[in-house]
């Protein structure tokens, strides 16, 4: 295994190389629109090559890279605008779980999660963002082949297609506060 060139300065929290690969950095386009979450290593390469600037850094976790001490970047912004076509979000089980916060939309349970069709498929309900929700197996069995109203159950949140920024876990307010430097 290669020797790491990263050393931790005294007084900082220890971050090992394994943990560093798990650290994520939010990448913003030049106009502050979120593009994606990337690994620390890829994000730092963008900064090192002069393709991105640090917008928000974690000053409590300083790293000593080569000869300079740097705060761990949390949000970076690309210096050059990247044109991205409209992103259609894939309708998938993991994306529905993320949208619903990994909890049942009927009882907020986080155990034995599955997908539920609000309008059952047997009644013409399709596989759409508006008809699929995260549901625990207990509530799914209770609802059976009925609508939530017929089963006497209430949806905590109306299911809709999420935005890309919601799916990666950052709100518009957070993006604007980062953009304004607050």
Secondary structure, DSSP 8 states (H G I E B T S, - for coil): -----EE--TTS----HHHHHH-EEEEE-TTS-EEEEEEHHHHHHHHHTTSEEEEEEEEEEEEEETTEEEEEEEEEEESS------------HHHHHHHTTTS-TTT---SSEEEEESS-GGGT--SSTTTEEEEEHHHHHHHTTS-HHHHT---SS------HHHHTT--HHHHHHHHTT-
